[in-house]
Amino acid sequence: MAKKLELKFLNEENRTVTISVDQPIEPVDAVAVNAAMDEIITQGCFFSSGGNLISKKEARIVERNVFDVQL
Amino acid sequence: MAVSNLISSQLQLVFEDGLDDSGRPVLRNKNFNNVKTDATPDQLHAVATAISGLQQRPLHGVERNDASELFES
């Protein structure tokens, strides 16, 4: 089923901003994810309603499962 | 005279997602909104490379979509 890698950042108002990536490489390389998140913060090219992204909050793989229900 | 004013930017990563029946790569776009209008190509390219490295599909290209409003000055 479809998996996503969610990169969660905190902005200047301490609110969460999520950037999601489809078809993540698995198993996840924590070092690579950390480096990519650091790069996104360093480059600072994204904004949010609560200002710049200033810190990493969490990163996680989210899997979506779909089951059809017989009607 | 009409002038334009940049109002929003979007980062678009174009990934190759397999091949179609005639052997050409199938391209899929992944868009990232909330890009600062004053972001530089260097910044966007660095971020695109970082994001691309976390997923499986080959990166075909990086695009930037800018929207401007036009008005009479």
Backbone of each chain as nested JSON, in Angstrom:
{
  "chains": [
    {"id": "A", "residues": [
      {"number": 1, "name": "MET", "atoms": {"N": [0.833, -1.212, 0.0], "CA": [0.0, 0.0, 0.0], "C": [0.867, 1.261, 0.0]}},
      {"number": 2, "name": "ALA", "atoms": {"N": [0.249, 2.338, -0.337], "CA": [1.002, 3.573, -0.525], "C": [1.639, 4.05, 0.787]}},
      {"number": 3, "name": "LYS", "atoms": {"N": [2.911, 4.297, 0.716], "CA": [3.599, 4.825, 1.888], "C": [4.108, 6.224, 1.598]}},
      {"number": 4, "name": "LYS", "atoms": {"N": [4.161, 6.993, 2.659], "CA": [4.693, 8.346, 2.549], "C": [5.685, 8.576, 3.675]}},
      {"number": 5, "name": "LEU", "atoms": {"N": [6.666, 9.379, 3.372], "CA": [7.559, 9.842, 4.428], "C": [7.121, 11.254, 4.779]}},
      {"number": 6, "name": "GLU", "atoms": {"N": [6.793, 11.466, 6.042], "CA": [6.379, 12.804, 6.482], "C": [7.5, 13.458, 7.273]}},
      {"number": 7, "name": "LEU", "atoms": {"N": [7.899, 14.608, 6.807], "CA": [8.923, 15.389, 7.516], "C": [8.205, 16.503, 8.242]}},
      {"number": 8, "name": "LYS", "atoms": {"N": [8.297, 16.503, 9.549], "CA": [7.583, 17.513, 10.324], "C": [8.558, 18.495, 10.945]}},
      {"number": 9, "name": "PHE", "atoms": {"N": [8.254, 19.761, 10.695], "CA": [9.096, 20.854, 11.196], "C": [8.277, 21.722, 12.136]}},
      {"number": 10, "name": "LEU", "atoms": {"N": [8.98, 22.505, 12.939], "CA": [8.295, 23.521, 13.743], "C": [8.626, 24.883, 13.164]}},
      {"number": 11, "name": "ASN", "atoms": {"N": [7.627, 25.752, 13.107], "CA": [7.88, 27.102, 12.618], "C": [8.047, 28.073, 13.79]}},
      {"number": 12, "name": "GLU", "atoms": {"N": [8.13, 29.344, 13.461], "CA": [8.424, 30.336, 14.507], "C": [7.324, 30.445, 15.548]}},
      {"number": 13, "name": "GLU", "atoms": {"N": [6.126, 29.992, 15.218], "CA": [5.043, 29.997, 16.211], "C": [4.915, 28.648, 16.9]}},
      {"number": 14, "name": "ASN", "atoms": {"N": [5.944, 27.804, 16.741], "CA": [5.954, 26.489, 17.366], "C": [4.846, 25.58, 16.83]}},
      {"number": 15, "name": "ARG", "atoms": {"N": [4.425, 25.868, 15.618], "CA": [3.403, 25.015, 15.013], "C": [4.06, 24.08, 14.007]}},
      {"number": 16, "name": "THR", "atoms": {"N": [3.389, 22.968, 13.776], "CA": [3.969, 21.927, 12.923], "C": [3.702, 22.189, 11.442]}},
      {"number": 17, "name": "VAL", "atoms": {"N": [4.73, 22.037, 10.65], "CA": [4.611, 22.138, 9.198], "C": [5.107, 20.812, 8.618]}},
      {"number": 18, "name": "THR", "atoms": {"N": [4.301, 20.206, 7.772], "CA": [4.653, 18.888, 7.242], "C": [4.997, 18.969, 5.759]}},
      {"number": 19, "name": "ILE", "atoms": {"N": [6.085, 18.317, 5.398], "CA": [6.438, 18.138, 3.991], "C": [6.426, 16.635, 3.757]}},
      {"number": 20, "name": "SER", "atoms": {"N": [5.639, 16.175, 2.797], "CA": [5.577, 14.728, 2.61], "C": [6.2, 14.312, 1.288]}},
      {"number": 21, "name": "VAL", "atoms": {"N": [6.798, 13.135, 1.318], "CA": [7.53, 12.596, 0.176], "C": [6.942, 11.229, -0.156]}},
      {"number": 22, "name": "ASP", "atoms": {"N": [6.568, 11.032, -1.411], "CA": [5.996, 9.754, -1.832], "C": [7.099, 8.737, -2.115]}},
      {"number": 23, "name": "GLN", "atoms": {"N": [6.723, 7.491, -2.045], "CA": [7.623, 6.377, -2.35], "C": [8.995, 6.525, -1.689]}},
      {"number": 24, "name": "PRO", "atoms": {"N": [9.01, 6.6, -0.364], "CA": [10.292, 6.76, 0.326], "C": [11.168, 5.521, 0.178]}},
      {"number": 25, "name": "ILE", "atoms": {"N": [12.475, 5.745, 0.26], "CA": [13.423, 4.635, 0.254], "C": [13.313, 3.918, 1.593]}},
      {"number": 26, "name": "GLU", "atoms": {"N": [13.184, 2.583, 1.514], "CA": [13.105, 1.803, 2.742], "C": [14.149, 0.699, 2.714]}},
      {"number": 27, "name": "PRO", "atoms": {"N": [14.699, 0.325, 3.87], "CA": [14.456, 0.941, 5.171], "C": [14.955, 2.38, 5.201]}},
      {"number": 28, "name": "VAL", "atoms": {"N": [14.332, 3.175, 6.035], "CA": [14.674, 4.584, 6.1], "C": [16.079, 4.773, 6.665]}},
      {"number": 29, "name": "ASP", "atoms": {"N": [16.823, 5.619, 6.02], "CA": [18.167, 5.968, 6.486], "C": [18.037, 7.229, 7.352]}},
      {"number": 30, "name": "ALA", "atoms": {"N": [18.13, 7.034, 8.671], "CA": [17.907, 8.153, 9.593], "C": [18.898, 9.286, 9.353]}},
      {"number": 31, "name": "VAL", "atoms": {"N": [20.121, 8.925, 9.018], "CA": [21.136, 9.958, 8.786], "C": [20.746, 10.807, 7.571]}},
      {"number": 32, "name": "ALA", "atoms": {"N": [20.286, 10.128, 6.521], "CA": [19.905, 10.846, 5.301], "C": [18.686, 11.741, 5.542]}},
      {"number": 33, "name": "VAL", "atoms": {"N": [17.719, 11.23, 6.307], "CA": [16.525, 12.021, 6.589], "C": [16.896, 13.258, 7.401]}},
      {"number": 34, "name": "ASN", "atoms": {"N": [17.745, 13.061, 8.41], "CA": [18.196, 14.2, 9.212], "C": [18.907, 15.236, 8.355]}},
      {"number": 35, "name": "ALA", "atoms": {"N": [19.779, 14.745, 7.469], "CA": [20.553, 15.66, 6.628], "C": [19.623, 16.44, 5.701]}},
      {"number": 36, "name": "ALA", "atoms": {"N": [18.623, 15.747, 5.145], "CA": [17.698, 16.414, 4.217], "C": [16.874, 17.466, 4.959]}},
      {"number": 37, "name": "MET", "atoms": {"N": [16.446, 17.126, 6.178], "CA": [15.654, 18.086, 6.951], "C": [16.506, 19.3, 7.341]}},
      {"number": 38, "name": "ASP", "atoms": {"N": [17.756, 19.035, 7.71], "CA": [18.663, 20.15, 8.03], "C": [18.835, 21.057, 6.815]}},
      {"number": 39, "name": "GLU", "atoms": {"N": [18.963, 20.425, 5.651], "CA": [19.161, 21.197, 4.422], "C": [17.948, 22.085, 4.142]}},
      {"number": 40, "name": "ILE", "atoms": {"N": [16.753, 21.531, 4.345], "CA": [15.54, 22.311, 4.103], "C": [15.485, 23.522, 5.04]}},
      {"number": 41, "name": "ILE", "atoms": {"N": [15.869, 23.301, 6.31], "CA": [15.869, 24.418, 7.265], "C": [16.939, 25.441, 6.883]}},
      {"number": 42, "name": "THR", "atoms": {"N": [18.122, 24.937, 6.538], "CA": [19.238, 25.829, 6.203], "C": [18.92, 26.711, 5.003]}},
      {"number": 43, "name": "GLN", "atoms": {"N": [18.353, 26.084, 3.957], "CA": [18.079, 26.849, 2.738], "C": [16.959, 27.858, 2.953]}},
      {"number": 44, "name": "GLY", "atoms": {"N": [16.023, 27.525, 3.816], "CA": [14.982, 28.483, 4.195], "C": [14.159, 29.02, 3.037]}},
      {"number": 45, "name": "CYS", "atoms": {"N": [13.845, 28.161, 2.069], "CA": [13.098, 28.673, 0.925], "C": [11.586, 28.443, 1.064]}},
      {"number": 46, "name": "PHE", "atoms": {"N": [11.177, 27.786, 2.169], "CA": [9.749, 27.614, 2.4], "C": [9.286, 28.563, 3.498]}},
      {"number": 47, "name": "PHE", "atoms": {"N": [8.058, 29.037, 3.374], "CA": [7.479, 29.812, 4.467], "C": [6.213, 29.087, 4.922]}},
      {"number": 48, "name": "SER", "atoms": {"N": [5.661, 29.535, 6.01], "CA": [4.377, 29.001, 6.469], "C": [3.62, 30.167, 7.079]}},
      {"number": 49, "name": "SER", "atoms": {"N": [2.357, 29.916, 7.418], "CA": [1.577, 31.009, 7.997], "C": [2.167, 31.436, 9.343]}},
      {"number": 50, "name": "GLY", "atoms": {"N": [2.963, 30.559, 9.955], "CA": [3.583, 30.913, 11.23], "C": [5.059, 31.222, 11.086]}},
      {"number": 51, "name": "GLY", "atoms": {"N": [5.485, 31.645, 9.903], "CA": [6.874, 32.059, 9.71], "C": [7.756, 30.951, 9.141]}},
      {"number": 52, "name": "ASN", "atoms": {"N": [9.06, 31.152, 9.285], "CA": [10.032, 30.209, 8.733], "C": [10.029, 28.878, 9.486]}},
      {"number": 53, "name": "LEU", "atoms": {"N": [10.556, 27.856, 8.825], "CA": [10.761, 26.579, 9.501], "C": [12.056, 26.715, 10.298]}},
      {"number": 54, "name": "ILE", "atoms": {"N": [11.991, 26.444, 11.602], "CA": [13.197, 26.668, 12.396], "C": [13.764, 25.422, 13.051]}},
      {"number": 55, "name": "SER", "atoms": {"N": [12.974, 24.371, 13.228], "CA": [13.565, 23.167, 13.823], "C": [12.848, 21.912, 13.339]}},
      {"number": 56, "name": "LYS", "atoms": {"N": [13.539, 20.778, 13.544], "CA": [12.961, 19.491, 13.172], "C": [12.084, 19.011, 14.313]}},
      {"number": 57, "name": "LYS", "atoms": {"N": [10.921, 18.501, 14.007], "CA": [10.068, 17.945, 15.054], "C": [10.115, 16.418, 15.015]}},
      {"number": 58, "name": "GLU", "atoms": {"N": [9.73, 15.839, 13.89], "CA": [9.79, 14.386, 13.77], "C": [9.729, 14.007, 12.301]}},
      {"number": 59, "name": "ALA", "atoms": {"N": [10.052, 12.754, 12.046], "CA": [9.908, 12.203, 10.702], "C": [9.323, 10.82, 10.869]}},
      {"number": 60, "name": "ARG", "atoms": {"N": [8.39, 10.485, 9.993], "CA": [7.769, 9.171, 10.134], "C": [7.269, 8.673, 8.792]}},
      {"number": 61, "name": "ILE", "atoms": {"N": [7.177, 7.349, 8.706], "CA": [6.596, 6.71, 7.526], "C": [5.124, 6.465, 7.83]}},
      {"number": 62, "name": "VAL", "atoms": {"N": [4.274, 6.894, 6.92], "CA": [2.841, 6.706, 7.087], "C": [2.356, 5.809, 5.962]}},
      {"number": 63, "name": "GLU", "atoms": {"N": [1.636, 4.766, 6.341], "CA": [1.13, 3.82, 5.354], "C": [-0.385, 3.918, 5.296]}},
      {"number": 64, "name": "ARG", "atoms": {"N": [-0.9, 3.94, 4.097], "CA": [-2.348, 4.066, 3.921], "C": [-2.878, 2.755, 3.364]}},
      {"number": 65, "name": "ASN", "atoms": {"N": [-3.809, 2.161, 4.072], "CA": [-4.413, 0.909, 3.622], "C": [-5.855, 1.143, 3.224]}},
      {"number": 66, "name": "VAL", "atoms": {"N": [-6.244, 0.557, 2.12], "CA": [-7.613, 0.72, 1.64], "C": [-8.265, -0.65, 1.52]}},
      {"number": 67, "name": "PHE", "atoms": {"N": [-9.394, -0.828, 2.157], "CA": [-10.155, -2.069, 2.043], "C": [-11.537, -1.734, 1.519]}},
      {"number": 68, "name": "ASP", "atoms": {"N": [-11.93, -2.357, 0.434], "CA": [-13.272, -2.121, -0.088], "C": [-14.295, -2.839, 0.772]}},
      {"number": 69, "name": "VAL", "atoms": {"N": [-15.401, -2.176, 0.981], "CA": [-16.497, -2.773, 1.737], "C": [-17.582, -3.173, 0.753]}},
      {"number": 70, "name": "GLN", "atoms": {"N": [-18.024, -4.398, 0.848], "CA": [-19.071, -4.881, -0.051], "C": [-20.391, -4.182, 0.261]}},
      {"number": 71, "name": "LEU", "atoms": {"N": [-21.025, -3.596, -0.77], "CA": [-22.302, -2.91, -0.537], "C": [-23.456, -3.678, -1.173]}}
    ]},
    {"id": "B", "residues": [
      {"number": 1, "name": "MET", "atoms": {"N": [0.92, 51.955, -18.253], "CA": [1.764, 50.777, -18.434], "C": [1.39, 49.704, -17.413]}},
      {"number": 2, "name": "ALA", "atoms": {"N": [1.368, 48.481, -17.868], "CA": [1.046, 47.381, -16.945], "C": [2.324, 46.838, -16.32]}},
      {"number": 3, "name": "VAL", "atoms": {"N": [2.238, 46.499, -15.074], "CA": [3.39, 45.897, -14.397], "C": [2.955, 44.582, -13.756]}},
      {"number": 4, "name": "SER", "atoms": {"N": [3.944, 43.761, -13.451], "CA": [3.618, 42.485, -12.812], "C": [4.282, 42.409, -11.446]}},
      {"number": 5, "name": "ASN", "atoms": {"N": [3.646, 41.686, -10.588], "CA": [4.13, 41.535, -9.232], "C": [4.047, 40.056, -8.859]}},
      {"number": 6, "name": "LEU", "atoms": {"N": [5.203, 39.475, -8.501], "CA": [5.253, 38.059, -8.163], "C": [4.453, 37.806, -6.887]}},
      {"number": 7, "name": "ILE", "atoms": {"N": [3.464, 36.916, -6.969], "CA": [2.669, 36.675, -5.766], "C": [2.871, 35.293, -5.143]}},
      {"number": 8, "name": "SER", "atoms": {"N": [3.252, 34.306, -5.922], "CA": [3.51, 33.006, -5.297], "C": [4.456, 32.174, -6.147]}},
      {"number": 9, "name": "SER", "atoms": {"N": [5.157, 31.27, -5.467], "CA": [6.077, 30.369, -6.15], "C": [5.806, 28.946, -5.685]}},
      {"number": 10, "name": "GLN", "atoms": {"N": [6.096, 28.033, -6.576], "CA": [5.899, 26.623, -6.269], "C": [7.103, 25.858, -6.793]}},
      {"number": 11, "name": "LEU", "atoms": {"N": [7.575, 24.897, -6.001], "CA": [8.675, 24.041, -6.426], "C": [8.073, 22.755, -6.967]}},
      {"number": 12, "name": "GLN", "atoms": {"N": [8.48, 22.39, -8.17], "CA": [7.933, 21.181, -8.78], "C": [9.059, 20.208, -9.11]}},
      {"number": 13, "name": "LEU", "atoms": {"N": [8.978, 19.021, -8.511], "CA": [9.944, 17.976, -8.833], "C": [9.276, 17.034, -9.828]}},
      {"number": 14, "name": "VAL", "atoms": {"N": [9.991, 16.721, -10.894], "CA": [9.454, 15.808, -11.9], "C": [10.21, 14.488, -11.772]}},
      {"number": 15, "name": "PHE", "atoms": {"N": [9.463, 13.442, -11.439], "CA": [10.067, 12.13, -11.255], "C": [9.702, 11.202, -12.404]}},
      {"number": 16, "name": "GLU", "atoms": {"N": [10.588, 10.256, -12.688], "CA": [10.288, 9.218, -13.666], "C": [9.672, 8.05, -12.914]}},
      {"number": 17, "name": "ASP", "atoms": {"N": [8.501, 7.634, -13.389], "CA": [7.762, 6.573, -12.701], "C": [7.529, 5.425, -13.682]}},
      {"number": 18, "name": "GLY", "atoms": {"N": [8.588, 4.731, -14.013], "CA": [8.482, 3.604, -14.937], "C": [8.416, 4.067, -16.385]}},
      {"number": 19, "name": "LEU", "atoms": {"N": [8.143, 3.116, -17.282], "CA": [8.092, 3.414, -18.712], "C": [6.696, 3.132, -19.247]}},
      {"number": 20, "name": "ASP", "atoms": {"N": [6.29, 3.881, -20.258], "CA": [4.986, 3.594, -20.861], "C": [5.145, 2.51, -21.93]}},
      {"number": 21, "name": "ASP", "atoms": {"N": [4.067, 2.198, -22.661], "CA": [4.083, 1.091, -23.607], "C": [5.128, 1.267, -24.706]}},
      {"number": 22, "name": "SER", "atoms": {"N": [5.409, 2.532, -25.051], "CA": [6.386, 2.753, -26.114], "C": [7.792, 3.014, -25.559]}},
      {"number": 23, "name": "GLY", "atoms": {"N": [7.987, 2.725, -24.288], "CA": [9.324, 2.817, -23.72], "C": [9.755, 4.193, -23.272]}},
      {"number": 24, "name": "ARG", "atoms": {"N": [8.827, 5.136, -23.303], "CA": [9.182, 6.473, -22.806], "C": [8.91, 6.551, -21.317]}},
      {"number": 25, "name": "PRO", "atoms": {"N": [9.727, 7.316, -20.612], "CA": [9.493, 7.421, -19.171], "C": [8.163, 8.12, -18.863]}},
      {"number": 26, "name": "VAL", "atoms": {"N": [7.469, 7.589, -17.874], "CA": [6.249, 8.233, -17.391], "C": [6.675, 9.265, -16.351]}},
      {"number": 27, "name": "LEU", "atoms": {"N": [6.249, 10.496, -16.53], "CA": [6.678, 11.564, -15.625], "C": [5.577, 11.898, -14.632]}},
      {"number": 28, "name": "ARG", "atoms": {"N": [5.962, 12.036, -13.405], "CA": [5.005, 12.43, -12.37], "C": [5.525, 13.682, -11.679]}},
      {"number": 29, "name": "ASN", "atoms": {"N": [4.616, 14.613, -11.453], "CA": [5.005, 15.85, -10.796], "C": [4.678, 15.796, -9.32]}},
      {"number": 30, "name": "LYS", "atoms": {"N": [5.577, 16.296, -8.524], "CA": [5.315, 16.452, -7.092], "C": [5.55, 17.925, -6.772]}},
      {"number": 31, "name": "ASN", "atoms": {"N": [4.505, 18.574, -6.294], "CA": [4.598, 20.011, -6.083], "C": [4.745, 20.365, -4.609]}},
      {"number": 32, "name": "PHE", "atoms": {"N": [5.505, 21.364, -4.365], "CA": [5.647, 21.893, -3.002], "C": [5.268, 23.365, -3.03]}},
      {"number": 33, "name": "ASN", "atoms": {"N": [4.224, 23.678, -2.303], "CA": [3.771, 25.066, -2.243], "C": [4.509, 25.825, -1.147]}},
      {"number": 34, "name": "ASN", "atoms": {"N": [4.099, 27.035, -0.93], "CA": [4.681, 27.874, 0.134], "C": [6.171, 28.095, -0.059]}},
      {"number": 35, "name": "VAL", "atoms": {"N": [6.575, 28.24, -1.311], "CA": [7.959, 28.616, -1.581], "C": [8.031, 30.147, -1.565]}},
      {"number": 36, "name": "LYS", "atoms": {"N": [9.052, 30.66, -0.9], "CA": [9.208, 32.119, -0.858], "C": [9.437, 32.647, -2.271]}},
      {"number": 37, "name": "THR", "atoms": {"N": [8.817, 33.76, -2.574], "CA": [8.981, 34.304, -3.925], "C": [10.412, 34.797, -4.162]}},
      {"number": 38, "name": "ASP", "atoms": {"N": [11.14, 35.069, -3.074], "CA": [12.53, 35.527, -3.256], "C": [13.54, 34.387, -3.102]}},
      {"number": 39, "name": "ALA", "atoms": {"N": [13.057, 33.133, -3.097], "CA": [13.982, 31.996, -3.021], "C": [14.859, 31.97, -4.265]}},
      {"number": 40, "name": "THR", "atoms": {"N": [16.136, 31.637, -4.08], "CA": [17.069, 31.635, -5.202], "C": [17.089, 30.245, -5.858]}},
      {"number": 41, "name": "PRO", "atoms": {"N": [17.526, 30.187, -7.123], "CA": [17.661, 28.883, -7.773], "C": [18.573, 27.941, -6.993]}},
      {"number": 42, "name": "ASP", "atoms": {"N": [19.64, 28.472, -6.403], "CA": [20.544, 27.636, -5.609], "C": [19.811, 26.987, -4.44]}},
      {"number": 43, "name": "GLN", "atoms": {"N": [19.013, 27.782, -3.737], "CA": [18.27, 27.255, -2.587], "C": [17.312, 26.155, -3.028]}},
      {"number": 44, "name": "LEU", "atoms": {"N": [16.561, 26.437, -4.08], "CA": [15.564, 25.474, -4.53], "C": [16.21, 24.196, -5.042]}},
      {"number": 45, "name": "HIS", "atoms": {"N": [17.332, 24.343, -5.734], "CA": [17.993, 23.152, -6.255], "C": [18.521, 22.291, -5.116]}},
      {"number": 46, "name": "ALA", "atoms": {"N": [19.066, 22.932, -4.085], "CA": [19.579, 22.186, -2.933], "C": [18.456, 21.427, -2.229]}},
      {"number": 47, "name": "VAL", "atoms": {"N": [17.321, 22.094, -2.06], "CA": [16.184, 21.455, -1.399], "C": [15.629, 20.325, -2.269]}},
      {"number": 48, "name": "ALA", "atoms": {"N": [15.554, 20.555, -3.566], "CA": [15.043, 19.53, -4.472], "C": [15.928, 18.29, -4.419]}},
      {"number": 49, "name": "THR", "atoms": {"N": [17.231, 18.499, -4.392], "CA": [18.166, 17.375, -4.322], "C": [17.994, 16.611, -3.016]}},
      {"number": 50, "name": "ALA", "atoms": {"N": [17.834, 17.357, -1.916], "CA": [17.67, 16.726, -0.606], "C": [16.398, 15.881, -0.562]}},
      {"number": 51, "name": "ILE", "atoms": {"N": [15.298, 16.436, -1.058], "CA": [14.03, 15.704, -1.026], "C": [14.089, 14.497, -1.954]}},
      {"number": 52, "name": "SER", "atoms": {"N": [14.649, 14.705, -3.123], "CA": [14.735, 13.639, -4.117], "C": [15.511, 12.433, -3.587]}},
      {"number": 53, "name": "GLY", "atoms": {"N": [16.522, 12.717, -2.751], "CA": [17.355, 11.639, -2.216], "C": [16.649, 10.741, -1.221]}},
      {"number": 54, "name": "LEU", "atoms": {"N": [15.461, 11.128, -0.777], "CA": [14.741, 10.334, 0.217], "C": [13.733, 9.385, -0.418]}},
      {"number": 55, "name": "GLN", "atoms": {"N": [13.563, 9.484, -1.718], "CA": [12.553, 8.635, -2.346], "C": [13.175, 7.822, -3.493]}},
      {"number": 56, "name": "GLN", "atoms": {"N": [12.389, 6.877, -4.009], "CA": [12.965, 5.85, -4.877], "C": [13.069, 6.238, -6.355]}},
      {"number": 57, "name": "ARG", "atoms": {"N": [12.195, 7.127, -6.803], "CA": [12.136, 7.345, -8.249], "C": [13.249, 8.262, -8.742]}},
      {"number": 58, "name": "PRO", "atoms": {"N": [13.747, 8.031, -9.954], "CA": [14.776, 8.929, -10.494], "C": [14.21, 10.329, -10.75]}},
      {"number": 59, "name": "LEU", "atoms": {"N": [15.021, 11.316, -10.421], "CA": [14.606, 12.705, -10.637], "C": [14.84, 13.085, -12.088]}},
      {"number": 60, "name": "HIS", "atoms": {"N": [13.79, 13.526, -12.749], "CA": [13.884, 13.892, -14.164], "C": [14.217, 15.369, -14.33]}},
      {"number": 61, "name": "GLY", "atoms": {"N": [13.668, 16.179, -13.437], "CA": [13.953, 17.606, -13.54], "C": [13.343, 18.369, -12.389]}},
      {"number": 62, "name": "VAL", "atoms": {"N": [13.778, 19.6, -12.232], "CA": [13.264, 20.47, -11.176], "C": [12.716, 21.714, -11.846]}},
      {"number": 63, "name": "GLU", "atoms": {"N": [11.49, 22.076, -11.497], "CA": [10.892, 23.262, -12.102], "C": [10.401, 24.2, -11.023]}},
      {"number": 64, "name": "ARG", "atoms": {"N": [10.278, 25.454, -11.414], "CA": [9.74, 26.433, -10.496], "C": [8.575, 27.111, -11.192]}},
      {"number": 65, "name": "ASN", "atoms": {"N": [7.445, 27.114, -10.529], "CA": [6.27, 27.761, -11.1], "C": [5.994, 29.043, -10.333]}},
      {"number": 66, "name": "ASP", "atoms": {"N": [6.075, 30.142, -11.035], "CA": [5.81, 31.433, -10.409], "C": [4.495, 31.986, -10.921]}},
      {"number": 67, "name": "ALA", "atoms": {"N": [3.739, 32.566, -10.028], "CA": [2.517, 33.253, -10.44], "C": [2.686, 34.745, -10.171]}},
      {"number": 68, "name": "SER", "atoms": {"N": [2.315, 35.543, -11.161], "CA": [2.396, 36.99, -10.998], "C": [1.036, 37.603, -11.245]}},
      {"number": 69, "name": "GLU", "atoms": {"N": [0.766, 38.671, -10.569], "CA": [-0.446, 39.414, -10.905], "C": [-0.039, 40.616, -11.734]}},
      {"number": 70, "name": "LEU", "atoms": {"N": [-0.898, 40.931, -12.676], "CA": [-0.637, 42.077, -13.545], "C": [-1.61, 43.189, -13.199]}},
      {"number": 71, "name": "PHE", "atoms": {"N": [-1.103, 44.38, -13.223], "CA": [-2.032, 45.497, -13.012], "C": [-1.498, 46.749, -13.689]}},
      {"number": 72, "name": "GLU", "atoms": {"N": [-2.406, 47.672, -13.886], "CA": [-2.09, 48.945, -14.516], "C": [-1.425, 49.841, -13.485]}},
      {"number": 73, "name": "SER", "atoms": {"N": [-0.311, 50.431, -13.861], "CA": [0.347, 51.279, -12.86], "C": [-0.012, 52.748, -13.086]}}
    ]}
  ]
}
